[in-house]
């Protein structure tokens, strides 16, 4: 039996811009510890950290500038947290 995933029903993903490069991603914070991020092609191309990783041939795991932008948005109340 396939269980329906209804996590987005209570708190959908929100568009958020990185304060460093202005890349726009979709974000959802389920808790202070858990964040879901959806990148599209435009955001991936705009991200300065992704560009640096590509140039060096190093795998990209996470963008520290975007992480900081998400944290600031959550602390300021601009980004809601599902389990608060």
C-alpha positions as CSV (number, residue, x, y, z in Angstrom):
1,X,0.0,0.0,0.0
2,X,1.3,3.4,-0.9
3,X,1.0,6.0,1.8
4,X,0.0,9.5,0.8
5,X,2.6,12.2,1.6
6,X,0.6,15.1,3.0
7,X,3.4,17.1,4.6
8,X,3.0,19.9,2.2
9,X,-0.7,20.3,3.1
10,X,0.1,21.9,6.4
11,X,3.0,24.1,5.2
12,X,3.8,24.3,1.5
13,X,7.2,25.2,0.1
14,X,8.0,29.0,0.0
15,X,10.0,30.9,-2.5
16,X,13.1,32.3,-0.9
17,X,16.0,34.3,-2.4
18,X,19.6,33.9,-1.3
19,X,20.9,37.2,0.2
20,X,24.2,36.7,-1.6
21,X,23.4,35.8,-5.2
22,X,19.6,36.2,-5.3
23,X,19.1,32.6,-6.5
24,X,15.4,31.8,-5.8
25,X,14.7,28.3,-4.4
26,X,11.7,26.7,-2.9
27,X,12.1,26.0,0.8
28,X,10.2,24.3,3.6
29,X,11.3,24.1,7.2
30,X,9.7,21.2,9.0
31,X,11.7,22.0,12.2
32,X,14.8,24.0,13.2
33,X,16.8,20.9,12.3
34,X,15.2,19.9,9.0
35,X,15.0,22.0,5.8
36,X,13.8,20.9,2.3
37,X,15.2,22.9,-0.6
38,X,14.2,22.6,-4.3
39,X,16.6,24.0,-6.8
40,X,15.6,24.7,-10.4
41,X,18.0,25.4,-13.4
42,X,17.8,29.2,-13.0
43,X,18.7,29.0,-9.3
44,X,21.5,26.5,-9.9
45,X,23.0,28.7,-12.5
46,X,22.8,31.8,-10.3
47,X,24.4,30.3,-7.2
48,X,28.0,31.5,-6.8
49,X,29.0,28.6,-4.6
50,X,27.7,26.1,-7.1
51,X,29.7,27.9,-9.8
52,X,32.9,27.7,-7.7
53,X,32.4,24.0,-7.1
54,X,31.8,23.4,-10.9
55,X,35.0,25.3,-11.8
56,X,37.1,23.3,-9.3
57,X,35.4,20.0,-10.3
58,X,34.4,19.5,-6.7
59,X,31.0,17.9,-5.8
60,X,28.4,20.4,-4.5
61,X,26.7,19.4,-1.2
62,X,25.2,22.7,0.2
63,X,25.4,26.4,-0.2
64,X,26.5,28.1,3.0
65,X,25.2,31.5,1.8
66,X,21.7,30.0,1.1
67,X,21.8,28.2,4.4
68,X,22.5,31.5,6.2
69,X,19.7,33.2,4.2
70,X,17.2,30.4,5.2
71,X,18.3,30.7,8.9
72,X,17.8,34.5,8.9
73,X,14.4,34.1,7.3
74,X,13.3,31.6,9.9
75,X,14.6,33.6,12.8
76,X,12.9,36.8,11.5
77,X,9.6,35.0,10.9
78,X,9.8,35.5,7.1
79,X,9.9,31.7,6.8
80,X,7.4,29.6,8.8
81,X,8.5,26.4,10.6
82,X,6.0,23.5,10.6
83,X,6.8,22.1,14.0
84,X,7.3,25.1,16.2
